[in-house]
Amino acid sequence: MVSAIGNIFAGIVHYIGMAYAPAVVISGAIYTVLGIFTIHKTAYFLIGLFFTRHFPPAKKQHKYAVLIPARNEEPVVGNLIDSIKRQDYPSELVTVFVVADNCTDRTADVAREHGAICYERSNDKERTKGFALKFLFERIAEDYGIEFFEGYFVFDSDNLLNKDYITKMNDSFDAGEKIISSYRNTKNFDENWIASTYAIHWLRSIRFNHRARSVLHLATNIQGTGFLFANELVKDGWKYTSLTEDRAFTADAVAHGYQISYNDDAMFYDEQPTNLRIALRQRLRWAKGHLLAFVQTGWPLFKNIFVGNCYRDKSEKRKLTKENVIEGIRHRWASFDTLGQLIPSSVIRLFFWLIVNIFFFSCYSYENGMQDTLLFTGGSWLVKLLNFVTGDSLIDIAPGGKAVIASIGFTVMWRIISRLAGDISNMFAAAYVFFIERKRIKKIKLHKKILYCITFPVFDIIHRYATYIAVFAKVTWKPIPHTSKITIEDIEEKPETK
């Protein structure tokens, strides 16, 4: 009986081992497809290094509403409103709205005291920021009409605006842009290493993505706050109520053919989390929201790559003009680019790594051993360096149980080395950000910069594992506390730029 079971087990292992080679081919093909969605990243980096899009001074000053969703933001919301009130843009063209969303403090009173129009909302079952915005747009539609304002800004309560922020954004809006993001600086950059990882990430996004996409008239991604859009996008109200309304809004706008531009001259300041538990909670919510955005909008974006705007009225006949051809190419590429941001590639790669590299390879090794296998394998620069140092050392282990254990151990080691190579590269990316943005960020002591470069990879590590967990976890929206007392006057009165 035992012998029969052993023979069955050996047969199963044998056939799985035989399937290892074709499994490698299949996984390699999938990795190649995923890699296609990143082929343009180097070009974006180079463009962002040297270029960004600038807009001519506006010929017309447009009428805007500023929207601020706030839940228990009494310590900071007044400072944001004050920074809006002191803009060099005509005050009669800017109306500030606050939605005090399920607040238990004086957020509503503070907002009104500082001159904002405040609506109060009590619905703790629909908790996300998107639901607060939906409620606010409904009130504006009832009391003013959506078209009363030409454009809508969205800010978080902890933000602060440079004095010329709205003027600069108006330049982009007057140039015909329908959705515009802006330069996200950090008011508590050097408070601790956790805040610094966020601050560096936002600046990395600017240099690696926003600048190039804006130059090429593509679609960058909205990142939570500090953006402006035309009233036509909400003529039927705000419908993005998921855990990450910004990612859903981005994906849907691109799917419908909109460009999303970036204004490098419009700067605002943000407060970053300093508590690791809160940061982990936020990152898990982001990860879950990104997965939901992929499920909701991934298919329309994919179709757009091949058939053009799938939301366009099919009865509408478009002339084959140079402008239409260029717009078609632009929209297809923007859809491809945005889909690449949404695809949960880390989850897909982990799945195939576990199945092919761990399970199939261990069965293969049981049958064939590890013969003439490089000690260090993979395509990273770190693997090449280690092979150079060790002289391409080889592994030679006979078939059997020891080969299974060794195959699993070495496979895990190869993955760690690959990840480590990426993490070290991210340290250099952080150093690049500190250098290239040195004139626009706070002065930070050298030893802190070194520390922040070393700790920056934690940001992407958290994202990776949060995405793994988010696939299975039920995630709910919870507010992020903001307590910074820094005002825009503090930033201006104590210049901290080089």
WOWO-V24455 format. One record per run of one state. SS is the DSSP state (hx for helix, st for strand, lp for the rest). FROM is the first residue (numbers start at 1). TO is the last residue. If there is no record, write none. Layout:
ss from to
SS FROM TO
SS FROM TO
This chain:
ss from to
lp 1 1
hx 2 18
lp 19 19
hx 20 36
lp 37 40
hx 41 50
lp 51 63
st 64 70
lp 71 76
hx 77 85
lp 86 90
hx 91 93
st 94 101
lp 102 106
hx 107 113
lp 114 116
st 117 121
lp 122 128
hx 129 143
lp 144 145
hx 146 148
lp 149 150
st 151 156
lp 157 159
st 160 161
lp 162 164
hx 165 174
lp 175 178
st 179 186
lp 187 192
hx 193 215
lp 216 218
st 219 219
lp 220 226
st 227 230
hx 231 234
lp 235 244
hx 245 255
lp 256 259
st 260 270
lp 271 275
hx 276 307
lp 308 321
hx 322 342
lp 343 344
hx 345 368
lp 369 369
st 370 374
lp 375 380
hx 381 390
lp 391 393
st 394 397
lp 398 400
hx 401 436
lp 437 445
hx 446 455
lp 456 456
hx 457 470
lp 471 487
hx 488 493
lp 494 498
